[in-house]
């Protein structure tokens, strides 16, 4: 029952039927499914108590929620603690609902198939929208014809991220040796509209994320030399024949300079409020634009504490799945799943590098499923001896990321 509720909750989050079907307009389906899923999770945990926060990524997600909550208190706005806590609650709820519901490999596969199906619907809707000007729910193209989705994807960049995160699973089905022809044909049939929709979002971050995933997938399938040649051709094709905005990657371009300026302002906020930042949701109180970089935005609003936790979520995701993949060398399908989730998170993070999306649901869905997959291969929690090394790795990565942004600002900024 809990797994079924989790599937339905994720579907209502990604599609938002009440925004598409006129007869359901105004019906709080997402809230209703959240209540039903929460009740199912409570009953499940009561009947069979278990730790749904055993993976390191789980702890970092909770710590990040704590940093989000106390950031406004530290900056002097006590009422902002409740605002921040409530705003991030749906993401945390979705994360731990998946952690509670997904306990077996077939459930991981089921969730991935659902994600692919939901994203496929958004992709087809986007293509129709591109060619007719309007899609389901009356959602229309924006700007210079960029497509967007329904619900939480009513922004071309958000839709692009959602499309990107399923590409590794489709690429894996297409490139894996020994797979039957039917799964490959099905993956190809889904991949074509997904790839077209990514181009129609006209999102530079999504195109670069797609290029990164394709290079990774080719390297894992064909090896370094072949992947380098094929990857270079594909990246060139994406940049030259892809969306017009993908061809405007020059640091001197006005939009790029606006982002670099926002990064510089974010670093200034971090410098003035180093521990807990300027407060959740308050970046635009100090600068007219958002950071357009999830790490910079998190560091500016939540300080080094929040930046450390944000980095820790993905450090634990990649580290945990890499270790799981090594343990599963004798199980090719499980090892491939670990690899696919790492590639999916890579694509999501490339998108996040160009967007302020550090609090959104899709980014954490991938991590939650990856954490469940990891715990299936290592049911016993890591011992305390490894904790200091892990914390040191997260701290070092946070420092390196901050320094890298600083160098980019100083070298690319046209002041």
C-alpha positions as CSV (number, residue, x, y, z in Angstrom):
1,X,0.0,0.0,0.0
2,X,2.8,2.5,0.9
3,X,4.6,1.8,-2.4
4,X,1.4,2.4,-4.4
5,X,0.7,5.7,-2.5
6,X,4.3,6.8,-3.2
7,X,3.8,6.1,-6.9
8,X,0.5,8.1,-6.9
9,X,2.1,11.0,-4.9
10,X,5.0,11.3,-7.3
11,X,2.7,11.2,-10.3
12,X,0.5,14.0,-8.9
13,X,3.6,16.1,-8.1
14,X,5.0,15.7,-11.6
15,X,1.8,16.0,-13.7
16,X,-0.7,18.0,-11.5
17,X,-3.9,16.6,-13.0
18,X,-6.0,19.4,-11.4
19,X,-4.2,21.9,-13.7
20,X,-5.0,19.8,-16.8
21,X,-8.5,18.3,-16.4
22,X,-11.1,21.1,-16.1
23,X,-13.4,19.0,-13.9
24,X,-10.6,18.7,-11.3
25,X,-9.8,22.4,-11.1
26,X,-9.4,23.5,-7.6
27,X,-9.3,20.0,-6.1
28,X,-6.2,19.7,-3.8
29,X,-5.0,16.4,-5.2
30,X,-1.4,16.9,-4.2
31,X,-2.3,17.8,-0.6
32,X,-4.8,14.9,-0.5
33,X,-2.2,12.4,-1.8
34,X,0.4,13.8,0.6
35,X,-2.1,13.1,3.5
36,X,-2.9,9.6,2.3
37,X,0.8,8.8,1.7
38,X,1.8,10.2,5.1
39,X,-0.8,8.1,6.8
40,X,0.3,5.0,4.9
41,X,3.9,5.7,5.8
42,X,3.0,6.1,9.5
43,X,1.1,2.8,9.6
44,X,3.9,1.0,7.7
45,X,6.5,2.3,10.1
46,X,4.3,1.5,13.1
47,X,3.7,-2.1,12.0
48,X,7.3,-2.6,10.9
49,X,9.7,-0.2,12.6
50,X,12.8,0.6,10.5
51,X,15.3,3.3,10.1
52,X,14.5,5.4,7.0
53,X,17.4,7.8,7.7
54,X,20.3,5.2,7.7
55,X,22.1,6.5,4.6
56,X,24.5,9.4,4.9
57,X,22.5,11.4,2.3
58,X,19.4,11.1,4.6
59,X,21.2,12.8,7.4
60,X,22.5,15.6,5.1
61,X,19.0,16.3,3.8
62,X,17.8,16.6,7.4
63,X,20.7,18.8,8.3
64,X,20.1,21.0,5.2
65,X,16.4,21.4,6.3
66,X,17.8,22.5,9.7
67,X,20.1,25.0,8.0
68,X,17.1,26.3,5.9
69,X,15.0,26.7,9.1
70,X,17.5,28.5,11.3
71,X,19.1,30.8,8.6
72,X,16.4,33.4,9.0
73,X,16.6,33.3,12.8
74,X,20.3,33.9,12.6
75,X,19.7,36.9,10.4
76,X,17.2,38.4,12.8
77,X,13.9,37.3,11.3
78,X,12.4,34.8,13.8
79,X,9.1,34.4,12.0
80,X,11.1,33.4,8.9
81,X,12.0,30.1,10.6
82,X,8.4,28.8,10.2
83,X,8.2,30.1,6.6
84,X,11.4,28.3,5.6
85,X,10.5,25.1,7.4
86,X,7.1,25.0,5.7
87,X,8.5,25.9,2.2
88,X,11.1,23.1,2.2
89,X,8.7,20.6,3.9
90,X,7.2,19.1,0.6
91,X,10.7,18.3,-0.7
92,X,11.7,16.6,2.6
93,X,8.4,14.8,2.7
94,X,8.8,13.5,-0.8
95,X,12.4,12.4,-0.1
96,X,11.6,10.4,3.0
97,X,8.3,9.0,1.6
98,X,10.4,7.4,-1.2
99,X,13.0,6.3,1.4
100,X,10.3,4.6,3.4
101,X,8.4,3.1,0.4
102,X,11.3,1.8,-1.8
103,X,13.0,-1.2,-0.2
104,X,13.5,-3.7,-3.0
105,X,15.2,-3.5,-6.4
106,X,12.0,-4.1,-8.3
107,X,10.5,-1.1,-6.5
108,X,13.5,1.0,-7.6
109,X,12.9,-0.1,-11.2
110,X,9.2,0.7,-10.9
111,X,9.9,4.2,-9.7
112,X,12.4,4.8,-12.5
113,X,9.8,3.6,-15.0
114,X,7.2,5.9,-13.5
115,X,9.6,8.8,-13.7
116,X,10.3,8.0,-17.4
117,X,6.6,7.8,-18.1
118,X,5.8,11.1,-16.3
119,X,8.7,12.9,-18.1
120,X,7.6,11.4,-21.4
121,X,4.1,12.9,-20.9
122,X,5.7,16.3,-20.2
123,X,8.0,15.9,-23.2
124,X,5.1,15.1,-25.6
125,X,3.1,18.0,-24.2
126,X,6.1,20.3,-24.7
127,X,6.4,19.3,-28.3
128,X,2.7,19.9,-29.0
129,X,3.1,23.2,-27.1
130,X,6.0,24.2,-29.3
131,X,4.2,23.5,-32.6
132,X,0.8,24.8,-31.6
133,X,1.7,27.5,-29.0
134,X,-0.3,25.9,-26.2
135,X,-0.2,22.6,-24.4
136,X,-2.2,20.8,-21.7
137,X,-3.7,23.0,-19.0
138,X,-3.4,26.0,-21.3
139,X,0.3,26.3,-20.7
140,X,1.9,28.3,-23.4
141,X,5.4,28.9,-24.7
142,X,7.4,31.7,-23.2
143,X,10.0,34.1,-24.5
144,X,11.2,33.1,-27.9
145,X,9.1,29.9,-28.1
146,X,10.6,28.1,-25.1
147,X,8.4,25.2,-23.8
148,X,7.5,24.7,-20.2
149,X,5.5,22.1,-18.3
150,X,2.6,21.9,-15.9
151,X,2.8,22.3,-12.1
152,X,6.3,22.5,-10.7
153,X,7.7,22.6,-14.2
154,X,6.2,25.9,-15.3
155,X,9.6,27.2,-16.3
156,X,11.7,26.0,-19.2
157,X,14.7,25.4,-17.0
158,X,12.8,23.3,-14.5
159,X,11.3,21.2,-17.3
160,X,14.8,20.8,-18.8
161,X,16.1,19.4,-15.5
162,X,13.2,16.9,-15.3
163,X,13.9,15.7,-18.8
164,X,17.6,15.4,-18.2
165,X,17.4,13.2,-15.1
166,X,15.8,10.3,-17.0
167,X,18.2,10.4,-20.0
168,X,20.9,8.1,-18.2
169,X,18.3,5.3,-17.7
170,X,17.3,5.5,-21.4
171,X,20.9,5.7,-22.6
172,X,21.7,2.6,-20.4
173,X,18.9,0.6,-22.0
174,X,20.1,1.6,-25.4
175,X,23.8,1.0,-24.9
176,X,23.9,-2.1,-22.6
177,X,25.2,-5.2,-24.3
178,X,22.9,-8.3,-24.3
179,X,19.6,-6.4,-23.7
180,X,16.7,-7.7,-25.8
181,X,15.6,-5.7,-28.8
182,X,12.2,-4.9,-27.4
183,X,13.5,-2.8,-24.4
184,X,15.9,-1.0,-26.7
185,X,13.2,-0.1,-29.2
186,X,11.0,1.1,-26.3
187,X,13.8,3.2,-24.9
188,X,14.5,4.7,-28.3
189,X,10.8,5.6,-28.8
190,X,10.8,7.4,-25.5
191,X,14.3,9.0,-25.9
192,X,13.4,10.7,-29.2
193,X,10.7,13.0,-27.8
194,X,12.6,13.6,-24.6
195,X,15.7,14.7,-26.5
196,X,13.6,16.9,-28.8
197,X,11.9,18.5,-25.8
198,X,15.2,19.3,-24.1
199,X,16.2,21.2,-27.2
200,X,12.8,23.0,-27.3
201,X,13.3,24.2,-23.7
202,X,16.1,26.3,-25.1
203,X,17.9,25.8,-21.8
204,X,21.7,26.1,-21.9
205,X,22.1,24.3,-18.7
206,X,20.0,21.4,-19.9
207,X,21.9,21.1,-23.1
208,X,25.2,21.1,-21.3
209,X,23.8,18.5,-18.8
210,X,22.7,16.3,-21.8
211,X,26.2,16.6,-23.3
212,X,27.8,15.5,-20.0
213,X,25.5,12.5,-19.7
214,X,26.1,11.4,-23.2
215,X,29.9,11.6,-22.8
216,X,29.7,9.6,-19.5
217,X,27.4,7.0,-21.1
218,X,29.7,6.6,-24.1
219,X,32.8,6.3,-21.9
220,X,31.2,3.6,-19.8
221,X,30.1,1.7,-22.8
222,X,32.9,2.1,-25.3
223,X,36.0,3.3,-23.3
224,X,38.0,6.5,-23.2
225,X,39.2,6.9,-26.7
226,X,36.0,6.1,-28.6
227,X,33.9,8.0,-26.1
228,X,36.2,11.1,-26.5
229,X,35.8,11.1,-30.3
230,X,32.0,10.4,-30.3
231,X,31.4,12.7,-27.4
232,X,33.2,15.6,-29.1
233,X,31.1,15.1,-32.2
234,X,27.9,15.0,-30.2
235,X,28.7,18.0,-28.1
236,X,29.6,20.0,-31.2
237,X,26.3,19.0,-32.8
238,X,24.3,20.0,-29.7
239,X,26.0,23.4,-29.5
240,X,25.9,24.2,-33.2
241,X,22.6,22.6,-34.2
242,X,20.8,22.9,-30.8
243,X,18.9,25.8,-29.3
244,X,20.0,29.4,-30.0
245,X,20.7,30.1,-26.4
246,X,23.1,27.2,-26.2
247,X,25.3,28.9,-28.8
248,X,25.5,32.0,-26.5
249,X,27.9,30.5,-23.9
250,X,30.4,33.4,-24.3
251,X,31.2,34.9,-20.8
252,X,31.0,38.3,-22.4
253,X,27.3,37.8,-23.4
254,X,25.0,40.0,-21.3
255,X,23.0,37.2,-19.7
256,X,26.3,35.4,-18.8
257,X,27.7,38.6,-17.3
258,X,24.5,39.0,-15.3
259,X,24.9,35.6,-13.8
260,X,28.6,36.2,-13.0
261,X,27.6,39.4,-11.2
262,X,25.0,37.5,-9.3
263,X,27.7,35.0,-8.2
264,X,29.9,37.9,-7.1
265,X,27.0,39.3,-5.0
266,X,26.4,35.8,-3.6
267,X,30.0,35.5,-2.5
268,X,29.7,39.0,-0.9
269,X,26.6,37.8,1.1
270,X,28.6,34.8,2.2
271,X,31.5,37.0,3.3
272,X,29.2,39.3,5.3
273,X,27.2,36.4,6.8
274,X,29.6,33.4,6.7
275,X,28.0,31.0,9.2
276,X,24.2,30.9,8.4
277,X,24.0,33.3,5.4
278,X,21.5,36.1,4.8
279,X,18.5,33.9,5.3
280,X,16.3,31.6,3.3
281,X,14.5,33.3,0.4
282,X,16.4,36.6,1.0
283,X,18.9,36.5,-1.8
284,X,16.8,38.9,-3.9
285,X,16.7,41.3,-0.9
286,X,20.4,41.9,-1.6
287,X,20.5,41.6,-5.4
288,X,17.9,42.0,-8.1
289,X,18.5,38.6,-9.7
290,X,18.7,35.1,-8.2
291,X,22.2,33.5,-8.3
292,X,21.5,31.2,-11.2
293,X,23.8,28.7,-9.4
294,X,22.4,26.4,-6.8
295,X,25.6,26.2,-4.8
296,X,26.2,29.9,-4.7
297,X,22.5,30.5,-3.8
298,X,22.6,28.0,-1.0
299,X,25.9,29.4,0.3
300,X,24.6,33.0,0.2
301,X,21.3,32.3,1.9
302,X,22.4,29.5,4.3
303,X,26.1,30.3,4.8
304,X,28.8,27.7,5.1
305,X,26.6,25.5,7.2
306,X,24.0,25.3,4.5
307,X,26.6,25.0,1.7
308,X,28.3,22.1,3.7
309,X,25.0,20.2,4.0
310,X,24.1,20.8,0.3
311,X,27.4,19.5,-0.8
312,X,27.1,16.6,1.7
313,X,23.9,15.4,0.1
314,X,25.5,14.8,-3.2
315,X,28.9,13.8,-1.9
316,X,27.1,11.0,0.0
317,X,25.0,10.1,-3.0
318,X,28.0,9.7,-5.3
319,X,30.2,8.0,-2.7
320,X,27.5,5.6,-1.5
321,X,26.6,4.5,-5.0
322,X,30.2,4.1,-6.0
323,X,30.8,1.9,-3.0
324,X,27.6,0.0,-3.8
325,X,28.7,-0.5,-7.4
326,X,32.0,-2.0,-6.2
327,X,30.2,-4.4,-4.0
328,X,27.9,-5.4,-6.8
329,X,30.5,-6.3,-9.5
330,X,29.0,-9.8,-9.7
331,X,25.5,-8.5,-10.3
332,X,25.7,-6.5,-13.5
333,X,22.1,-5.2,-13.4
334,X,22.4,-3.8,-9.9
335,X,25.8,-2.3,-10.6
336,X,24.4,-0.7,-13.8
337,X,21.5,0.8,-11.7
338,X,24.1,2.4,-9.3
339,X,25.9,3.9,-12.3
340,X,22.7,5.2,-13.9
341,X,21.8,7.0,-10.7
342,X,25.2,8.6,-10.5
343,X,24.9,9.7,-14.1
344,X,21.4,11.1,-13.4
345,X,22.6,13.1,-10.4
346,X,25.5,14.4,-12.6
347,X,23.1,15.7,-15.1
348,X,20.9,17.3,-12.4
349,X,23.9,19.0,-10.9
350,X,25.1,20.4,-14.2
351,X,21.6,21.9,-14.6
352,X,21.8,23.2,-11.0
353,X,25.1,24.9,-11.7
354,X,23.2,27.3,-14.0
355,X,20.0,27.5,-12.0
356,X,18.9,28.3,-8.4
357,X,17.1,25.0,-7.8
358,X,18.7,23.9,-4.6
359,X,15.3,23.4,-2.9
360,X,13.2,21.7,-5.6
361,X,11.7,18.2,-5.5
362,X,13.2,16.6,-8.7
363,X,16.8,17.2,-7.5
364,X,16.1,15.1,-4.3
365,X,14.0,12.3,-5.9
366,X,17.2,11.0,-7.6
367,X,19.1,11.2,-4.3
368,X,16.3,9.4,-2.4
369,X,16.1,6.5,-4.9
370,X,19.9,6.3,-4.9
371,X,20.0,6.1,-1.1
372,X,17.4,3.3,-1.1
373,X,19.5,1.4,-3.7
374,X,22.6,1.9,-1.6
375,X,21.0,0.7,1.6
376,X,19.8,-2.5,-0.1
377,X,23.4,-3.4,-0.7
378,X,24.7,-2.3,2.7
379,X,21.9,-2.8,5.2
380,X,24.2,-2.0,8.1
381,X,24.9,1.6,8.6
382,X,28.5,2.8,8.2
383,X,30.6,2.7,11.3
384,X,31.8,5.8,13.2
385,X,35.4,5.3,12.1
386,X,34.6,6.4,8.6
387,X,32.7,9.5,9.7
388,X,35.6,11.9,10.2
389,X,37.0,11.1,6.7
390,X,33.7,11.6,5.1
391,X,33.1,14.9,6.9
392,X,36.6,16.0,5.9
393,X,35.8,15.2,2.3
394,X,32.6,17.2,2.3
395,X,34.4,20.2,3.9
396,X,37.2,20.0,1.3
397,X,34.7,19.8,-1.5
398,X,32.8,22.8,-0.1
399,X,36.0,24.9,0.1
400,X,37.1,23.9,-3.4
401,X,33.7,24.7,-4.8
402,X,33.7,28.1,-3.2
403,X,37.2,28.8,-4.4
404,X,36.3,27.7,-7.9
405,X,33.4,30.1,-8.0
406,X,35.6,32.9,-6.7
407,X,38.2,32.2,-9.5
408,X,35.5,32.2,-12.1
409,X,34.0,35.5,-10.9
410,X,37.4,37.2,-10.9
411,X,38.5,35.8,-14.3
412,X,35.2,36.1,-16.2
413,X,33.7,39.2,-14.7
414,X,33.8,42.3,-17.0
415,X,33.7,45.0,-14.3
